[in-house]
Amino acid sequence: MADEIAVLTTGGTLDKIYFDAKSEFEVGSSIVGRLLEQAEARVPYRIVELLRKDSLDLTDADRQRIREAAESDPANRIVITHGTDTMTDTARSLAGIAGKTIVLTGALAPARFAQSDALFNLGMAFGAVQSLPPGIYIAMNGRIFDATRVRKDRARNEFVATDET
């Protein structure tokens, strides 16, 4: 469907679950569908669960799998949910995919937490993917970034624009 948005999920903090008995987080099944229902998204979308990994655990083979999924998907508008630590690496690995608008997003706190940025970032990504020209972008912290000109500032726990390409 030409106007459909494909949502490729890869894991990351957005989908993390806290296991109290272990006192640690693990990536669980994707919560993206529930978030989009909660937001009452009315645009056609389809969710494809690719991976359930923390972004620090992604390999070059995983990034290749994400690229192949984005390239082969019939949708021209794609949102990729991703962990924030290596989101820019994956975004750069998508460079050169022609004719598609691809927006990566994630969360700094798990979506299952009451005070998470997940729903807001996902909403920003959905708006961006529908309004931007073909290219690769990152939607985080209420901003849309060119994927070649952004980095995660770990000290400030936010994404910031750079002059680098």
Secondary structure, 3 states (H helix, E strand, C coil): CCCCEEEEEEECHHHEEEECCCCEEEECCCCHHHHHHHCCCCCCEEEEEEEEECHHHCCHHHHHHHHHHHHHCCCCEEEEECCCCCHHHHHHHCCCCCCCEEEEECCCCCCCCCCCCHHHHHHHHHHHHHHCCCEEEEEECCEEEECCCEEEECCCCEEEECCCC
